[in-house]
Each structure stands twice: as C-alpha cells, then as structure tokens.
Amino acid sequence: MGRAARERCLLRTAKQHDPFSSDEIGRERTDGTVVAINLAGPVELIVFSVKQKAARCLLRGSAHTVILRTGRLCDVVPGEIAVVRPRKQWSHAHNPYLSGEIESTRLDVQALGLAPLKLEERGMWEPSEHDWGEVGEPIEEWAKPLIAWGSRPEFEMEQVLPGADAEDPFSDPIIESNDRKDSGDIKGANNILMDLCRADLRCLDAHAHLGNIAFDRGPEIAIRHYEVGLRIGELSFGESFDGLLPWGWIDNRPFLRCLNGFGLCLWRLGRFEEAENILKRMLWLNPSDNQGVRFLIKDVKAGVAWQSGRTGRE
C-alpha cells in the first residue's frame, strides 16, 4: 500500500481540489447552531467519521452536525446512514451531542447529497494497440470480449484529497496514514483517514485505506468501507458508461482500489459469482490489469476458497 501511495504522490499533476470551497457538496456542514431532536422516535444520521468514543454525523435533511456517543461504534462506517434510537441530547463546548442505540445502518449514496466526481476524457483506447502478452501466445479468455468490443474512450476521475498541499508534491495524508499503519500505529492511521472522510466523503482513497486496515481483521466491516467508496465513485458514471478508467491515469487509482477491495471481500465471504463479476469489471475498466486480478479470476470462477496472501491489492 505504501509504495502505491508514494507512486501516486510523485506522479500527481499540479491540479488539486480545494477542500475548503464554500460551495462544496459532500463535506460536513453546520451552521453553528444546535437543533432540538425529537427523542420520542428514531433519527437518521449521515456518518462522516468514527473514532474511539464518538462519531461525527449530520442530521439527515438538515445542516446540523451532531456527535453521536453509543456503544456500537465498531459497527459504524463513514458514508452510511445510521438509524438511531436517541436517549439524551446535550451540548458541551458549543458542540451538540446525542446518545442512543443504533438500530440499523444502510448505504444510500443518493441520500448523501454528493456532487459526482468529475470525469475528464483522456483520448481513445484501441485494443489493437494494446499489449496482450507474448507474440504468438493465445489471447486469454477474459480479454476476448474487450477486444471484440473495439475502441472505447479513456477517462480520469477527479480525486478529492483534503489536507494535501498543492505546492508540495510530497504532502499526502494517505502516505502519512500508511506510514503510521506500517509502524504499528493503527489508531493514528485510522484517525487520519477518518478526518479525510469528515472533510469530504468523496475522498475515495480514505474509504479504500480504511477498508485495507479492516481487511486484515476480516471482510465483514472492510467490505462496507470499500463499497462506500465504490458507490460514491459510481455516481459519476450514469447508466450507459462504457469507458475505461486506466490505472495509468493516477487519479483513477482510489476508485480502482475500492473496486478491488470490494471484490476480494466478496471472495473471502464466499460470494463467488458476485466476486467474479467485480473482477471482470475491473478488467473491463483497466485492461492493463495493474492489480493482477487476471491471476485470481479462475480460482474465483471455480469456487476456490480465498487464502491469506492472495490479495491482489495494490
């Protein structure tokens, strides 16, 4: 993970998203006031960040933030909607707090009010010009539909990375988080990523790396982090998208990481048909297959159980 993040940092172009733009959609919003919450029934909260003792949320349908305290924060994922049965509301140091029990969580990206990440055209991809392996070797089965479809447009997805210094190509919170994770500071790594989600839920790399941290413990929570990033990225596509998102265009990598992690978790959970479809989709979007899923797809198709070490993650 660290090598890939550093590679992106070195190659990133000068263009940067302004995370503090006044008209930003997708960031935590508040008007500085405390709204009275009806404690008689459940409330819906959009989760922005989750730390050890509290979750920063937005009261759905309003511009009011609230800090949720509950005993099940390990089950809460940024970008999901939590249905909470409230118990108590109070204010401390001008911050609104709410305690209660989480009744359920769900993912509904349409309800988040996010502006889709922009897609920039980067020319046309021609299968006849693609390197499909050694000359004289047969074309692999997964590649044949891609070749038959013909030329398709390439795109690069807008990348949102709050906190990065546009003047310093080595300023990257993702790299800092990875460094902390590699040194054993999982809490510190997690907090950096949660702060990115709080700044803007469209930071797909934060969701991808939160998934990576959870992946080592098990797929049940990891898959939810990956899917949040995946579904937010999909807001950019529409119903008829048939283009490519090549790994070589640096800003596509956060989305491809989310897609990859989601597919691997499906595999670990024994959802083989869904996992196979995701791996095929990755090859469709990025025929160069920099993440190596072509080496996994046969086992997934055959229903071979996932084994530790065969992650294909990049």
Sine and cosine of phi, psi and omega as CSV:
sin_phi,cos_phi,sin_psi,cos_psi,sin_omega,cos_omega
0.00,0.00,-0.70,0.71,-0.04,-1.00
-0.88,0.48,-0.64,0.77,-0.03,-1.00
-0.90,0.43,-0.67,0.74,-0.02,-1.00
-0.91,0.41,-0.64,0.77,0.01,-1.00
-0.91,0.41,-0.65,0.76,0.01,-1.00
-0.92,0.40,-0.60,0.80,0.03,-1.00
-0.88,0.47,-0.67,0.74,0.02,-1.00
-0.90,0.43,-0.64,0.77,0.00,-1.00
-0.87,0.49,-0.66,0.75,-0.04,-1.00
-0.94,0.33,-0.52,0.85,-0.10,-0.99
-0.99,-0.15,-0.15,0.99,-0.08,-1.00
-0.86,0.51,0.68,-0.73,0.03,-1.00
-0.97,0.25,0.12,-0.99,-0.08,-1.00
-0.95,0.32,-0.35,0.94,-0.04,-1.00
-0.90,0.43,0.72,-0.70,0.02,-1.00
-0.64,-0.77,0.60,-0.80,0.09,-1.00
-0.97,0.22,0.66,-0.75,0.04,-1.00
-1.00,0.02,0.96,-0.27,-0.08,-1.00
-0.95,0.32,-0.16,0.99,-0.06,-1.00
-0.93,-0.36,0.30,0.95,0.04,-1.00
-0.86,0.51,0.70,-0.72,-0.10,-0.99
-0.92,0.40,-0.39,0.92,-0.03,-1.00
-0.97,-0.24,0.35,0.94,-0.05,-1.00
-0.90,0.43,0.67,-0.74,0.10,-1.00
-0.94,-0.35,0.75,-0.67,0.01,-1.00
0.92,-0.39,-0.25,0.97,0.05,-1.00
-1.00,0.06,0.33,-0.94,0.11,-0.99
-0.87,0.50,0.71,-0.71,-0.03,-1.00
-0.83,-0.56,0.57,-0.82,0.07,-1.00
-0.36,-0.93,0.51,-0.86,0.06,-1.00
-0.96,-0.28,0.19,0.98,0.08,-1.00
0.99,0.13,0.05,1.00,0.00,-1.00
-0.94,-0.33,0.30,-0.95,0.03,-1.00
-0.96,-0.28,0.82,-0.57,-0.01,-1.00
-0.99,-0.15,0.66,-0.75,0.03,-1.00
-0.95,0.30,0.77,-0.64,-0.01,-1.00
-0.97,-0.25,0.73,-0.68,0.04,-1.00
-0.94,0.34,0.93,-0.37,-0.06,-1.00
-0.99,0.13,0.00,1.00,-0.07,-1.00
-0.99,0.16,-0.34,0.94,-0.04,-1.00
-0.63,-0.78,0.12,-0.99,-0.03,-1.00
-0.93,0.37,0.48,-0.88,0.07,-1.00
-0.84,-0.55,0.45,-0.89,0.02,-1.00
-0.96,-0.28,0.79,-0.61,-0.03,-1.00
-0.85,-0.53,0.76,-0.65,0.14,-0.99
-1.00,0.09,0.87,-0.49,-0.08,-1.00
-0.99,0.11,0.78,-0.63,0.04,-1.00
-0.96,-0.27,-0.64,0.77,0.02,-1.00
-0.45,-0.89,0.46,-0.89,-0.04,-1.00
-0.73,-0.68,0.84,-0.54,0.07,-1.00
-0.85,-0.53,-0.29,-0.96,-0.23,-0.97
-0.91,0.41,-0.62,0.78,-0.13,-0.99
-0.88,-0.47,-0.15,0.99,-0.10,-1.00
-0.40,-0.92,0.38,-0.92,0.08,-1.00
-0.86,-0.50,0.75,-0.66,0.07,-1.00
-1.00,0.08,0.83,-0.56,-0.12,-0.99
-0.72,-0.69,0.22,-0.98,0.12,-0.99
-0.87,-0.49,0.78,-0.63,0.06,-1.00
-0.92,0.39,0.90,-0.44,-0.11,-0.99
-0.85,0.52,0.70,-0.71,0.00,-1.00
1.00,0.08,0.15,0.99,0.00,-1.00
-0.63,-0.78,-0.01,-1.00,0.08,-1.00
-0.94,-0.33,0.42,0.91,-0.12,-0.99
-0.97,-0.26,0.80,-0.60,0.08,-1.00
-1.00,0.03,0.39,-0.92,0.07,-1.00
-0.51,-0.86,0.58,-0.81,0.04,-1.00
-0.99,-0.17,0.90,-0.44,-0.08,-1.00
-1.00,-0.04,0.76,-0.64,0.13,-0.99
-0.90,-0.43,0.83,-0.55,-0.03,-1.00
-0.41,-0.91,0.24,-0.97,-0.07,-1.00
-1.00,0.02,0.02,1.00,-0.08,-1.00
-0.86,-0.51,0.60,0.80,-0.07,-1.00
-0.92,0.40,-0.36,0.93,0.02,-1.00
-0.92,0.40,-0.27,0.96,-0.01,-1.00
-0.99,-0.15,0.13,0.99,-0.09,-1.00
-0.95,-0.30,0.68,-0.73,-0.08,-1.00
-0.81,-0.59,0.74,-0.67,0.05,-1.00
-0.84,0.54,0.69,-0.72,-0.01,-1.00
0.99,-0.14,-0.24,0.97,0.07,-1.00
-1.00,0.00,0.27,-0.96,0.08,-1.00
-0.96,-0.26,0.82,-0.57,0.01,-1.00
-0.98,-0.22,0.77,-0.64,0.12,-0.99
-1.00,-0.08,0.89,-0.46,-0.15,-0.99
-0.88,-0.47,0.73,-0.69,0.17,-0.99
-1.00,0.00,0.97,-0.23,-0.14,-0.99
-0.96,0.27,0.51,-0.86,0.07,-1.00
-0.91,-0.42,-0.70,0.71,-0.13,-0.99
-0.51,-0.86,0.58,-0.81,0.07,-1.00
-0.80,-0.61,0.68,-0.73,0.03,-1.00
-0.42,-0.91,0.13,-0.99,0.01,-1.00
-0.79,-0.61,0.64,-0.77,0.04,-1.00
-0.59,-0.81,0.80,-0.60,-0.02,-1.00
0.80,0.61,0.67,0.74,0.03,-1.00
0.92,0.39,0.24,0.97,0.06,-1.00
-0.95,-0.31,0.74,-0.67,0.02,-1.00
-0.99,0.13,0.72,-0.69,0.00,-1.00
-0.86,-0.51,0.45,-0.89,0.07,-1.00
-0.59,-0.81,0.72,-0.70,0.13,-0.99
-0.91,-0.41,0.43,-0.90,-0.01,-1.00
0.20,-0.98,-0.08,-1.00,0.01,-1.00
-0.95,-0.32,0.71,-0.70,0.06,-1.00
-0.99,0.17,0.87,-0.48,0.00,-1.00
-1.00,0.07,-0.56,0.83,-0.01,-1.00
-0.23,-0.97,0.29,-0.96,0.13,-0.99
-0.73,-0.69,0.44,-0.90,0.04,-1.00
-0.45,-0.89,0.34,-0.94,0.07,-1.00
-0.95,-0.31,0.85,-0.52,0.02,-1.00
-0.58,-0.81,1.00,0.09,-0.12,-0.99
-0.91,0.42,-0.47,0.88,0.03,-1.00
-0.90,0.44,-0.48,0.88,-0.03,-1.00
-0.99,0.15,-0.13,0.99,-0.06,-1.00
-0.99,0.15,-0.29,0.96,0.00,-1.00
0.94,0.35,0.59,0.81,-0.06,-1.00
-1.00,0.00,0.61,-0.79,0.16,-0.99
-0.98,0.20,0.80,-0.60,0.01,-1.00
-0.84,0.54,0.60,-0.80,0.10,-1.00
-0.91,0.41,0.65,-0.76,-0.06,-1.00
-0.95,0.30,0.52,-0.85,0.12,-0.99
-0.91,-0.42,0.81,-0.59,0.03,-1.00
-0.95,-0.30,0.78,-0.63,0.03,-1.00
-0.93,0.37,0.65,-0.76,-0.03,-1.00
-0.78,-0.62,0.53,0.85,0.04,-1.00
0.99,-0.14,-0.15,-0.99,-0.04,-1.00
-0.94,-0.35,0.60,-0.80,0.08,-1.00
-0.99,-0.16,0.79,-0.62,0.00,-1.00
-0.92,-0.40,0.90,-0.43,-0.03,-1.00
-0.87,0.49,-0.46,0.89,0.00,-1.00
-0.93,0.36,-0.34,0.94,-0.01,-1.00
-0.99,-0.15,-0.02,1.00,-0.05,-1.00
-0.99,0.10,0.55,-0.83,0.05,-1.00
-0.99,0.12,0.95,-0.32,-0.04,-1.00
-0.98,-0.18,0.24,0.97,0.05,-1.00
0.86,-0.50,-0.26,-0.97,-0.05,-1.00
-0.91,0.41,0.63,-0.78,0.04,-1.00
-0.88,0.48,0.74,-0.67,0.02,-1.00
1.00,-0.03,-0.25,0.97,0.04,-1.00
-0.99,0.16,0.57,-0.82,0.00,-1.00
-0.91,0.41,0.55,-0.83,0.06,-1.00
-0.94,0.34,0.72,-0.69,0.01,-1.00
-0.93,0.36,0.45,-0.89,-0.10,-0.99
-0.86,0.51,-0.63,0.78,-0.06,-1.00
-0.90,0.43,-0.43,0.90,-0.07,-1.00
-0.99,0.10,-0.37,0.93,-0.11,-0.99
-0.88,0.48,-0.70,0.71,0.05,-1.00
-0.89,0.46,-0.57,0.82,0.01,-1.00
-0.91,0.41,-0.67,0.75,0.01,-1.00
-0.92,0.38,-0.67,0.74,-0.04,-1.00
-0.91,0.42,-0.51,0.86,-0.03,-1.00
-0.92,0.39,-0.56,0.83,0.02,-1.00
1.00,-0.10,-0.29,-0.96,-0.08,-1.00
-0.92,0.38,0.56,-0.83,0.01,-1.00
-0.59,-0.81,0.43,-0.90,0.01,-1.00
-0.97,0.23,0.58,-0.82,0.11,-0.99
-0.99,-0.13,0.55,-0.84,0.02,-1.00
-0.72,-0.69,0.38,-0.92,0.17,-0.98
-0.84,-0.54,0.78,-0.62,-0.04,-1.00
-1.00,0.08,0.68,-0.74,0.10,-1.00
-0.82,0.57,0.69,-0.72,0.07,-1.00
-0.93,-0.36,0.78,-0.62,0.06,-1.00
-0.98,-0.22,0.85,-0.53,0.00,-1.00
-0.66,-0.75,0.99,0.14,-0.01,-1.00
-0.86,0.51,0.59,-0.80,0.08,-1.00
1.00,0.01,-0.19,0.98,0.04,-1.00
-0.98,0.21,0.64,-0.77,0.02,-1.00
-1.00,0.05,0.92,-0.39,-0.04,-1.00
-0.88,0.48,-0.41,0.91,-0.01,-1.00
-1.00,0.07,-0.19,0.98,-0.05,-1.00
-0.84,-0.54,0.97,-0.24,-0.04,-1.00
-0.90,0.43,-0.23,0.97,0.01,-1.00
-0.99,-0.15,0.07,1.00,0.05,-1.00
-1.00,0.07,0.94,-0.33,-0.08,-1.00
-0.46,-0.89,0.93,-0.36,0.01,-1.00
-0.89,0.47,-0.48,0.88,0.01,-1.00
-0.91,0.41,-0.68,0.73,0.04,-1.00
-0.89,0.47,-0.68,0.74,0.02,-1.00
-0.88,0.48,-0.67,0.74,0.03,-1.00
-0.89,0.46,-0.70,0.71,0.01,-1.00
-0.89,0.46,-0.63,0.77,0.03,-1.00
-0.88,0.47,-0.66,0.75,0.02,-1.00
-0.92,0.40,-0.66,0.75,0.03,-1.00
-0.88,0.48,-0.71,0.70,-0.02,-1.00
-0.90,0.44,-0.46,0.89,0.00,-1.00
-1.00,0.03,-0.01,1.00,0.03,-1.00
0.99,-0.11,0.00,1.00,0.01,-1.00
-1.00,0.01,0.96,0.28,-0.05,-1.00
-0.91,0.42,-0.63,0.78,0.01,-1.00
-0.87,0.49,-0.73,0.69,0.00,-1.00
-0.90,0.43,-0.66,0.75,0.04,-1.00
-0.88,0.47,-0.70,0.72,-0.01,-1.00
-0.89,0.45,-0.67,0.74,-0.04,-1.00
-0.90,0.44,-0.63,0.78,0.04,-1.00
-0.88,0.48,-0.70,0.71,-0.02,-1.00
-0.92,0.38,-0.63,0.78,0.04,-1.00
-0.90,0.43,-0.60,0.80,0.06,-1.00
-0.90,0.43,-0.58,0.82,0.07,-1.00
-0.90,0.43,-0.68,0.73,0.04,-1.00
-0.90,0.44,-0.64,0.77,0.02,-1.00
-0.89,0.45,-0.63,0.78,0.00,-1.00
-0.93,0.36,-0.62,0.79,0.00,-1.00
-0.25,-0.97,0.90,-0.44,-0.02,-1.00
-0.90,0.44,-0.24,0.97,-0.02,-1.00
-1.00,0.08,0.15,0.99,0.09,-1.00
-0.98,0.21,1.00,0.03,-0.12,-0.99
-0.90,0.44,-0.54,0.84,-0.01,-1.00
-0.91,0.41,-0.50,0.86,0.05,-1.00
-0.91,0.42,-0.69,0.73,0.03,-1.00
-0.90,0.43,-0.65,0.76,-0.01,-1.00
-0.88,0.47,-0.70,0.72,-0.07,-1.00
-0.98,0.18,-0.45,0.89,0.18,-0.98
-0.89,0.45,-0.63,0.77,0.09,-1.00
-0.88,0.47,-0.65,0.76,0.01,-1.00
-0.89,0.46,-0.64,0.77,0.03,-1.00
-0.90,0.43,-0.69,0.72,-0.01,-1.00
-0.96,0.29,-0.43,0.90,-0.08,-1.00
-0.85,0.52,-0.61,0.79,-0.03,-1.00
-0.93,0.37,-0.41,0.91,0.01,-1.00
-1.00,0.00,-0.46,0.89,-0.01,-1.00
0.38,-0.93,0.34,-0.94,-0.12,-0.99
-0.99,0.10,-0.27,0.96,-0.16,-0.99
-0.90,0.45,-0.68,0.73,0.05,-1.00
-1.00,0.05,-0.62,0.79,-0.02,-1.00
-0.82,0.57,-0.67,0.74,-0.07,-1.00
-0.90,0.44,-0.50,0.87,0.01,-1.00
-0.95,0.32,-0.63,0.77,0.08,-1.00
-0.89,0.46,-0.74,0.67,-0.01,-1.00
-0.88,0.48,-0.65,0.76,-0.07,-1.00
-0.93,0.35,-0.57,0.82,0.07,-1.00
-0.84,0.53,-0.76,0.65,0.02,-1.00
-0.89,0.46,-0.66,0.75,0.00,-1.00
-0.87,0.49,-0.76,0.65,-0.06,-1.00
-0.94,0.35,-0.55,0.83,0.08,-1.00
-0.91,0.42,-0.67,0.74,0.05,-1.00
-0.89,0.46,-0.60,0.80,-0.03,-1.00
-0.92,0.40,-0.29,0.96,0.06,-1.00
-0.86,0.52,-0.36,0.93,-0.06,-1.00
-0.99,0.15,-0.23,0.97,-0.25,-0.97
-1.00,0.00,-0.65,0.76,-0.19,-0.98
0.97,0.22,-0.08,-1.00,-0.11,-0.99
-1.00,0.09,-0.37,0.93,-0.14,-0.99
-0.91,-0.42,0.40,0.92,-0.04,-1.00
-0.92,0.39,0.82,-0.57,0.03,-1.00
-0.76,-0.65,0.33,0.94,-0.04,-1.00
-1.00,0.07,-0.05,-1.00,0.04,-1.00
-0.96,-0.29,0.46,-0.89,0.16,-0.99
-0.81,-0.58,0.96,0.29,-0.12,-0.99
-0.89,0.46,0.60,-0.80,0.07,-1.00
-0.86,0.52,-0.50,0.86,-0.02,-1.00
-0.89,0.45,-0.43,0.90,0.16,-0.99
-1.00,0.09,0.94,-0.33,-0.27,-0.96
-0.81,0.58,-0.65,0.76,-0.12,-0.99
-0.96,0.27,-0.09,1.00,0.10,-0.99
-0.98,0.20,-0.27,0.96,-0.18,-0.98
-0.91,0.42,-0.62,0.78,0.05,-1.00
-0.85,0.53,-0.69,0.73,0.02,-1.00
-0.90,0.43,-0.69,0.73,-0.01,-1.00
-0.91,0.41,-0.54,0.84,0.07,-1.00
-0.91,0.41,-0.68,0.73,0.03,-1.00
-0.88,0.47,-0.69,0.72,-0.01,-1.00
-0.89,0.45,-0.69,0.73,0.00,-1.00
-0.90,0.44,-0.75,0.66,0.00,-1.00
-0.87,0.49,-0.63,0.78,0.03,-1.00
-0.88,0.47,-0.71,0.71,0.01,-1.00
-0.90,0.44,-0.65,0.76,0.00,-1.00
-0.91,0.41,-0.61,0.80,0.04,-1.00
-0.92,0.39,-0.63,0.78,0.08,-1.00
-0.85,0.53,-0.66,0.75,0.03,-1.00
-0.89,0.46,-0.75,0.66,-0.01,-1.00
-0.86,0.51,-0.55,0.84,-0.03,-1.00
-0.99,0.11,0.03,1.00,0.02,-1.00
0.97,0.23,0.31,0.95,0.03,-1.00
-1.00,-0.08,0.95,0.32,-0.24,-0.97
-0.91,0.42,-0.68,0.73,-0.04,-1.00
-0.91,0.42,-0.67,0.74,0.05,-1.00
-0.90,0.43,-0.67,0.75,0.01,-1.00
-0.89,0.46,-0.68,0.73,0.02,-1.00
-0.87,0.50,-0.67,0.74,0.01,-1.00
-0.89,0.45,-0.62,0.79,0.02,-1.00
-0.92,0.38,-0.67,0.74,0.01,-1.00
-0.90,0.43,-0.64,0.77,0.06,-1.00
-0.90,0.44,-0.62,0.79,0.03,-1.00
-0.91,0.42,-0.61,0.79,0.04,-1.00
-0.88,0.47,-0.66,0.75,0.03,-1.00
-0.92,0.38,-0.57,0.82,0.04,-1.00
-0.91,0.42,-0.65,0.76,-0.02,-1.00
-0.98,0.22,-0.52,0.85,-0.09,-1.00
-0.64,-0.77,0.98,0.18,-0.06,-1.00
-0.86,0.51,-0.36,0.93,0.05,-1.00
-0.93,0.36,-0.34,0.94,0.12,-0.99
0.78,0.62,0.83,0.55,0.02,-1.00
-0.91,0.40,-0.29,0.96,-0.02,-1.00
-1.00,-0.08,-0.07,1.00,0.15,-0.99
0.97,0.25,0.43,0.90,-0.05,-1.00
-0.95,0.30,-0.34,0.94,0.02,-1.00
-0.89,0.46,-0.39,0.92,0.01,-1.00
-0.99,0.13,-0.17,0.99,-0.05,-1.00
-0.96,-0.26,-0.40,0.92,-0.23,-0.97
-0.90,0.43,-0.54,0.84,0.01,-1.00
-0.91,0.42,-0.68,0.73,0.02,-1.00
-0.91,0.42,-0.65,0.76,0.02,-1.00
-0.89,0.45,-0.70,0.71,0.01,-1.00
-0.88,0.47,-0.56,0.83,-0.02,-1.00
-1.00,0.09,-0.07,1.00,0.00,-1.00
0.97,0.24,0.42,0.91,0.05,-1.00
-0.97,0.26,0.75,-0.66,-0.04,-1.00
-0.90,0.44,0.60,-0.80,0.06,-1.00
-0.89,0.45,0.59,-0.80,0.06,-1.00
-0.81,-0.59,0.60,-0.80,0.03,-1.00
-0.84,0.55,0.69,-0.73,-0.02,-1.00
0.98,-0.20,-0.34,0.94,0.03,-1.00
-0.98,-0.21,0.92,0.39,-0.08,-1.00
-1.00,-0.03,-0.60,0.80,-0.09,-1.00
0.92,0.38,0.15,0.99,-0.08,-1.00
-0.98,0.21,0.57,-0.82,0.03,-1.00
-0.69,-0.72,0.00,0.00,0.00,0.00
